[in-house]
Amino acid sequence: MDHFLYRDGALHAEDVPVAEIAAAVGTPFYVYSSATLLRHFTLFDDALSWGDHLVCFAMKSASNQAILKLLGDAGAGMDVVSGGEYARARAAGVPGDRIVFSGVGKTVDEMRMALSGGIRQFNIESEPEMRALSAVATAMGVTAPITIRVNPDVDAKTNEKIATGRKGDKFGIPISRASEVYALAASLPGLKVIGIDVHIGSQLTDLEPFRMAYTKVADLTRQLRAEGHEITRLDLGGGLGIPYERSNLAPPLPTDYGELIRETVGDLGCEIEIEPGRLISGNAGILVASTIYVKEGEDRQFLILDAAMNDLIRPAMYGAHHDIIPVVEPTPGAEPAKYDIVGPVCESGDTFAKHRDMPAVNAGDLVAFRSAGAYGAVMSSEYNTRPLIPEVLVQGDQFAVIRPRPTFDDIINRDTIPEWL
């Protein structure tokens, strides 16, 4: 569910006409719905209400401070994967004891930052990282709480570029080596083992890979406890997918996911953490663009937009689908046209869709990319010296720009020309 609906023939973001935002800020831009963000967070929170838990929003999906404050004020924790994300979360008012630090390449500077500012736990991915954290914590005279990320060798059946739980992936330690790695952790100063971490991938539309992974985690929990380790927390990752194509069957609901967690690990008495990102933010945002030209090709029509691959890279990078709709509601029964929908960047990869059926569009018309709230703005760039596009947050009948569009001067003046040139 989202809060982007046609009303009186015009697409609205909650109670605000999208065309009104376009007139105020220009196109292209991202717009997010507060109501959708909060609803999706609450669905996960309620799904785990049977036990102690924390829902940590995966910031890599959407990291604007306004979004982080909205979710943090609602009780969400944050899953961060860099020092920059940690700093963003703290700047948005999220306390350190609700921040989980994930990622395979944490630096000693990032470790010091998190230990100084407060951290719920580090999700350790390797023995070298573990030794580095031990040294940093010992030098600071503090104890670092850790889980160890195990790789369960489960194929999530998702896009090759976002699968993370197979034995050939770069993440975590092989689950078969867990005993020796946990023994090492217990022997190192400055560390306190508190649990187990697992994450098998993103955009999962089937619960069975989760069941396989979590069953292995349950068995490992019992094994490690028998070996003398105190396992009190299970970080089960995120990855539940969203319906990018509205015509397809919907993926499992958070309630189904929460019940699966209860069935597989609920009897262990552990606090449960999950790290959803896409399902909270994905359908909570749309990308709005203007049509520059409708170009007649030899065997097709091209819909040329003012949004480009630097604004939304998912189609070029992953071959991802986004439903694209007109901002003015089509007349019922209107004959669709077929378009290649492209941006102005000088690469053939700057293509959002090929042979897409949609209502006829004219130059100047606004269109909206659905399900663009996750991995949209956060992955954007200034390729071709195209300014980063505004982000807008809506709440009821109000909207605010939460990231302005920089000017060309803003971009160019970040460069420094050496005196010897």
N, C-alpha and C positions, 0 to 999 in steps of 0.2 A: 504494500500500500504506500502511496505517496500523496502529497498535497499539491500536485500540479494537474489541474483539471480545467476543462473548458467550462466557461460560464458565460451565458449570453453571447455565445459565438466567439469568445476570446479566451486564450489560455491564461490561466491565473496561477501565480505562486501564492498559495494560501488565499488571502483576500486581495492581493495586489495584481492588477493586470500586468502581464509580462511586457506588453508594448509600452506601458508607462515607465517601467524600469529602463527599457531600451532608449526611450526618449531622453531620460535623465542622464544616463551614463555612457551611451553609445554602445555599439557592438564591435566585436563579440564580448560576451561576459558570462561568468558563472553566477548562478543564483541558487541559494540553498534554503530549504524550508526548516525552520526551527522545530515545527510540530513533527515533521517526519523524523528528524534526528532523535528527538526525545522519545518518540513512539518506539523506534527500533531499539534504542538502548533499553527501554523499559521492558520490551518483549524478552530480551536476553536476561535481564535482571530477574524478572518474574519466573522465567524458565528454570532458574537455579534456586528458587526460594525454599526448596526442600532442605537446604544445608548452608553452611558457611561458604561464602563465595565473594569474588570480586570480578566485575566485568571491566577489563582494561581495554580501552579503545585503541586499536592499532593506528597510531598517528601517521604512519606512512601512507595511509589511504587519503587523508585530508588533515592538514596541520595548521590551518588558519587559527590564530589565537581566539577569535570569537567562537569558533566551533568548539575548541578545547574548553573554553570557559563555560559554555552552555552545557556541555556534557559533564565537565568536572563539577559544576554546581549541582548537577543532578545525582552525583555520587559515583561517577565513573572513575576508574583508574586509567592510567595511560601506559601503553606499551611503546617504548622508544627504541630506536636502533642507531642513534648517533648522539653526540654531544649537543648538536644543534637542536635536535628534537627534545632532548632533556631540558635544555634552556627554554625552549618554547613552552613546554608543559609547566615549568616552574613560573615563567612569566605570566601564564594564564591563571595562576593561582592554585594549581594542583599540588597538594603536599607531597613531599618526597616519599612518604610511606604508602602512597598509592601509585608509584611509578616503578615499572618493571623494565629493566635494561636488557634487551635482546640484541642479537647480531653476532656475526662470526668474527668481526675485526675490531673489537673494542680496543682503543689505545689506552696507554697508561694515563694520559691527560684526561681522557673521558672517565676513566675509573676514579681519578682523584676528584673530578668535578662532582660525580654522583655521590661519592662517599662524603664529600664536604657538604653538599646540599641536601642530602637525605635520599635514601633509596629503599625500596621495598625488597628488591632482590636483584641479583645479576643472574641471567640465564647463561650459564657457561657452556661454550661450544667445543672446547678443546683443552688438552692438557697444557700446552704452552700458555693459553689465556689464563688458565687456572693458576699457574705458577706466577704469572705476571700480577694478577690480582692479589695473590697472597703477599707478594713483595710490597705492593703499594699499600695494602691495608696495614701490614706490619709496620712499615715505615711511618704511617700516620697514627699508629697506636689505636686502631679501630678494628672491629670485626665485620667482615663483609658477608651478608647472608646470600647463599647461592642455591640455585637448583642446577642440575646438569641436564643439558638437552640430549636426549637419546634419539637416535635414528632407528625407527622400528622396521625399516625396509618394507614399507607399505606404499603401493602405487595408488595415488589419489585419483587417477584417471582424469587429470585436468590438463591444461595447457603445459607443454614441455617446459616453458620458461618460468612457470610458477609452481612446479612440483618440487617439494622440499624434503620428502620423507623416504626416498629410495636410497639404497646403499651407495649408489654412485653420486648422490647429491652432496654438496659441500657442507651441509648443515649437521651439527651434532656429532656424537660419538656412536659407533655401532652398538646397538643394544646388547650384543653378545659380549662386549668388553665392559659393561657397566660395573660389574663387581670390582674389577681392578682399578677403574677410574674413581669410583666412589671411595675406595680404600685410600687412594692417593689424596683425595680431597680431605679426608678425615685426618690425614697425617700432616697436612700443611698448616702453618700458623696463619692467623688472621682470617680464616674462613670458617663459616658455620653452615653445614649442609642442612637445608630445610625441606628439600623436596626434589621432584622430578619435573622436567619440562619436555614437551613433545609438540611438534607442529609439522603436519604432513603436506601442506600446500594450500592454495587459494582457489576460490571459485569452484568448490566441491558441490555437486548437485545430487549426490547420493550419500546416504549415511553409512553405508557398509564399510568404506575405508576407515572412517572414524571408529567404528565398532572394532575392527581388527587392531587398530593402533592402541585404542584405550584398553582393550583386553590384555595386550602385551604389557602396557604400563601397570595394570592391576597386578599381574603376575610378578613384575619386577618389584613393585612396592613390597609385596609379601617377602620376596627373596631378600631385598636389602634390609628390611626390618629384622629378618632372621639372622642377618650378618652383623647386626648391632647398630645400624644407622637409624636415626630418628627422621622418618619421612612424614611430615605433617601437612605438606602442601603439594598439590598437583597442578601444574600449569599445562593446560591441554591445548593451547594455541587457539587459532581461529580457523578461517577458511570457508565457512558456510557461504554458498553462492547466492546470487540474485538472478532474477529472470530478465536478462538483457533483451530478449525477444518476447514481447507480450503475448505472441501467438503460441509460445511453447508452454509446456506444463511447468508450474512453479516448482522451484527446489523445495526441499524440506523446510519446515518452519522452525524457528527457535524453540518452540515448545517441544517439538519432536527431538531436537538436538539435546535439549535439557533432560528429557526422559532417557535418552540413550546414555548420557553421562551418568545419570542415577543408576541405570541398570548395570553399567560396566564397572564403575569405581565408587558408587555411592555407599557401599558397605565398608569402606576402608577408614572412615572417620577423618578424612583429609579435607582441608579447606580447598575449594576449587577456584582456579582462575581460568578465565578464557580471554582471548584477545581478538574479538571480531573487529573488523574494519569495514570491509566492503558492504556487509549487510546493514551496517548502521548508516554509512554515508552514501553508498552508491545511488540508491533511489531518492536520496534527499537532495540531489542537485541536478540541475540541467545546464547545458551550454546553449546559449542563444546567439545566433549569427544572422547576418543579413545576406541576402542574395545580391551579388555584384552583377553577374551576367547569367543569362541562359544561352549557352552556346550550342549551335547546331553542328554536330560532327558528321562524318560520312555515314556512320551506321548507328549513331546514338546522340542523345542530348547530354550536355554537361551542365550541371548546376554548380556554378562557381561561387563559393561563399567567401566572406571575409574572415572566417575562422580557418585555421590551418593545422597541419600536423604538429607544429610547435605548441599549439594551444591544447590539443587533444591528440596524444600520440598513440593511444591504445590501438586504433585500427591499423596504423602503419607498423607498430611494434609486435602486436600479438595476432593480427588478423581479426580483431575484436569487432563484434556487431553492436551498434547502438540504433535503437529506433529513432527515426528523424521525422518530426511532425511539423506542420505549419502552425504558426502562432494564432492565425485566424482559422477558426474551425471550418473544415470543408463542408460544402453543401452535401446533405445525404444523397448517396447515389452518384456523386460526381465521378466521372470517368478518370481513373488514375493515369498518370504518365510514368514513363520509365526513364530514370536518370542515372548517370554516373555522378556522384556527389563529391566534389573536390574542393581543395583550397588553393590559394594563390602561390604557394611556395613552388619553386622551380625544380620539383622532383616528381616523378610519376608516383612515388610512394605517398605523396600528399593526396591520398584518396580515402574518403570515409566510407564509400559504398559504391558498388558496381551493379548496374541493372536493377536499381531499387525502384519498386513501384511506390508512388506516393501521389497525392493530389497535385494537380498542375500548379507550378510556382512561377512567378514573374519576378523580374529584376526589382529589387527594393523590398521584397517580401521577407518577413522574419521566419526563421525555422528554429526548432529546439531539438537538441540531442538529449534524449532521455537517459537516465541512469548514468549520469556523468559526474556524480559527486565524489566518486572514489577513483583515485589515480588519474585525475584530470588535471586540476590546477597544480597539484604537487609535482607532476612530471612535466610541466610546461617549461618552455625555454624562450630565449630571445633570438632564436635562429632567424637569419635574414634581417637582423635588427628589427624584429617585430616586437613591440612592447608586450610585456606580460599583461594579460587582460584582467579587468576588474573582477573581484569577487564581491557578491552581494548577499546579505542575509536578510531573510524575511521573517517577521513574526506577526501573524494576524494581518492587519492592514498597514503595517509599517515595514519599511525597508531601509537598510543602511549599507553603504559601501564599506566593506571590511578589508579590502586591499585595492587601492586606487591604481589606475593605469599610469605608468610613468611616461614622461614626455621623452622625445628623442634626445633632448639636452640631458635629461637625467641619465639616460643610457650612455651617451657619448662621453659625458663628463666623468664617468667612472674610470675611463682609460687615462693613463698617464704617458705622455711622450717624453722619453729621456732628453736631458739637456743637450746631449751630443748629436741629436738628430735635427 
